[in-house]
Amino acid sequence: MPLDRFSGHADLYAQYRIDYPEALYTFVLSKVGSRPAVRRAAVRRAAVRRAAVRRAAVRQTAWDCATGNGQVAAVLADHFERVEATDISQTQLDQAVRKPNITYRVSPAEQTPFADASFDLVTVGQALHWFDVDAFHAEVRRVLKPGGVIAEWGYGLNTISPEVDVLVRHFYSGVVGPFWDAMRRHVENEYADLSFPFAGVEKRHFEVIRHWDAERFLNYLRTWSAVRKYIQANGADPVDALAEKLIPVWGEGERTVRFPVFLRLGRL
């Protein structure tokens, strides 16, 4: 049974979760329609001349798996003729960005209604660790077109300043630490222990930079699945207690919040 840790706070998730950097999308899109491995010089030159046409031709269909509020699907919709976006949470999909070429549907990652060889690109943002990874990858191999691209990414714990970071790390590990699901460790080690049975594997790191005041940051923390589980177990919001310590340290106005983003990409 797929785990759903986000339906109960889909409104918070839509408002306060981060989006992903343009550089990440640029990198992923550059790989759709490109050819891996070394080619002979003459063939490579011919390929360069045809590159723009070929990329346009192959950007027909993309699947954004575990789309949540549709933020990735909305970006892909500007580059593909058609985007399929799935999630196990109808509540999340009700909050999703609407565009005419995006179709949202409730579906588990591991078993979808899509036909074989349907997609040029499959994306998963900050969700792979919730899946039955081997079953999901078998499904990706079924629905990707030959040469199609799979891109999986996530982001780790943010940094702000030494005095704020020490409070947040204690909160992360000491206060809500027992309420993280076991698969959280896969985000911490950047999916290193999760299989990835695809060719031409590439890995990259990016950074998300936001400028938030303390209230905005605290509301982001309330979207953590461990915080929601803490609230369910204890009937109290642990972020309220953190706020009493964090706000005086934070000070007035905005601070720069940095999130490390990791990505792995391969192809069928």
N, C-alpha and C positions, 0 to 999 in steps of 0.2 A: 504494500500500500504506500503510495507516494506521500512524503511528508509535506504538510502545508503549514508553514510557520508565519504566514503573512496575511492571510485573509482577514484576520481579526483587526488589523491596523492598516488596511490598504490605503486609507485616506492619508495617514501619516507617511506611509511609504512613498506615495505619489508626490507629496509636498517636499519631503526632506531628504530623500536619498540623493546621492550625487549622480550626475551624468558623466559621460566618458569623453576623453580629450579628442579633439579633431585629428591629432597625429595618429591615434590608434586606428580610426576609421580610414584614414588615408593609407596607412600601411596595409590594412586588410584588403581594401578595395584594389590596391595595386597588384595584389596576388591573384585576383579573380580574372581568369583568362590568360594570365602569364604562364609560361612553360618552365618547369623546373629543369635542373641539370644543365650541363654544358652542351652547347650546340656548335656545329661548324660555323666558321665565320660568315660564309656567304649566306647560310640559312638564317643566322642570327640577324644579319643586316636586312634580309627580306622580312623577317619577323618584326623588326623595329618599324619598318615602313608600314606594316599592316596593323601595328599595335592598337592604334586608336579605334579602328574599325572592329577589330576582334573583341576588344574589351566591351564595346557597346553591344556587340552581338551576344556575348555570353552573360551579360547582366540582365538576365530575364527573370529569374526566380530566386528568392532567398527565404530561408526559414529561420526565424528568431525563436529559439526554444527557451521556455521559462521567461517569457517576455515581460511579466510583471505589469508595470504601467505603460509599456510600449515604447519606452524611450529609445531603445536600439532600433526597433522596427520603424519608428518614425524617421530616423536617419537613413536607414536602408531604403525606405520608400522613395527617397530623392534620387536613388541610383539604380533601382531595379524596376522592371515593369510591374512585378507583382511580388508582394511579401506576405508570407504566411507566418502568423505569430501565435504561439501556443502557450498555455499555462494551465496548471491544475486548479487555479483559483478563479472562479467566475467573478468574485468580488474584486480581484485585482484587474481583471479585464474590463470591468465596468468603469474603472478609472483611467483606462488607457487612451492614449492620443489617437484621434481618428484621422485617417487619410483615405482617399478613395481607393487606393491600390493596396491597402492592408486588409487582410481577412484575419480576424481574431477567432480562436476557437479553444474550447477546453479540451485538453489532451495531455496525457502523461508523456514524458520525454521518450520513454522506452518503447512505446507502441502507438504509432500515429496512423491517421487515415490516408496518408499521402501515397501516391503511386511510386513505384521503383524509378530511380534515376530522374527525380523531379527537380532538383535544386542545383544551382551554381555555387551557392554559399549557404552554410549553416553557421549560426552564431549562438553562443551561450555566454551571457554576462553575469558573473557572480552567482552562479547557480549549479555548476557541475557537481559540486560536492554533495548536493542533495539527491543525486540520481543513483540508480543502479548503473554504474559507469560502463561496465562491459555490455549490458543490454542496450544502453543508449548508443554506444559506438557501433554496435551491430545494426541498429536502426539507421544511424547516419550513413553507414556504408551502403545500406539498401537504397536510401532516398537521394544520395548525392549522384550527380551525373559523373561520368568518367572525367577525371581531372578537376572535379569540383573541390572546393576549399571548405575546411572546417576550422573555425576560430573560436577558442575558448579563453576567457579571461576572468580575472577577479581583482580585488584590491584588498590591501591589508590595513592595519591599524594606522591611523593618521598621526602626524606630528604637528605641533603648534609652537611650543616653547618649552624649555626644560621644566619650568615651574608648573605649567599646565599638564605637560606630558606625564609627569610623575603621578598626578592625581588620576588621569585617565587610565594609565596602565594598572594602577591599583584597582580601579573600578572594574576594568576589563578582566583581570585575573582573580582578584581577591573578593570582589563583591558579587558580580554576576558570573564569575568564572565557572562555578559548579553548574550553571544553567545553560552553558553552551552545549549543543549537540556534539557528539564525538567527532563528527565529520568536519567540524570547524578547523581541526588540525590540518586539513588539506589546503585550506586557504593560507594558513600560516606558513606552510612549506611550498606554496605556489604549485600545488598539484603534482609535486615531484613523485609521489607514491601512487598516482592514478595512471592507469594504462592509457596509451595514446597510439593506437595501431594504424597510423597513417604515414604516408611518404613525405619526404622533403620537409621534415619538421623544422620549424624556426621558432625561436623564442625572443621576446622583446620586453622591455620595461618602459613604462610611461609614467607621467605624474599628473594628477588632478590637483589644481590649485584653486581654492575658494577663499573668499573674504567674508567671514561670518561674524556676527555679534554672538554673545554668549547664549542668548535665548535660541538662536538658530542652531547653534551647535548642540545644545542640550536636547532640542527636539530631534535632531539627527540621531543622538544616542537612543532615544525612545523607539527608534525603528529597529534596533538590534533584536534578533530573535531571543537572545538570552535575557534581555530586559523584559520582553513580553512574558517569557516563562517565569521569571522572578515575580512579576506582578500577579500572575495566575496562582503561584504557589503561596505568596505572602500577603496578598491583598494590599500592597503598598508599592509605590513607584520609587525605585532606588535612585532614579535620577534626581528626585527632589532633595535627597540627602547630599548627593554629590554637588548640587547647585550651591548649597550653603558654603562649601569650601571653594568651589571653582570660580564663582562670580567675583569675589574679592581679588583673586589672583588674576583673573582675566582683565579686569578694569573696564573702562568705558570704551564704547565703539567696537570696531571690527579688528579681528586678528586674521593672519594668513594661516589657512588650514591646508595641509598637504597630505594627499593620499597616494601611496605607491601602487601602481597598477602593473600587473604581470599578464602576459599573453603567450599562448602557444598556438601555433598554426600548422596545419598539414593539409594534405590533399589525398584524394582517392587514387 
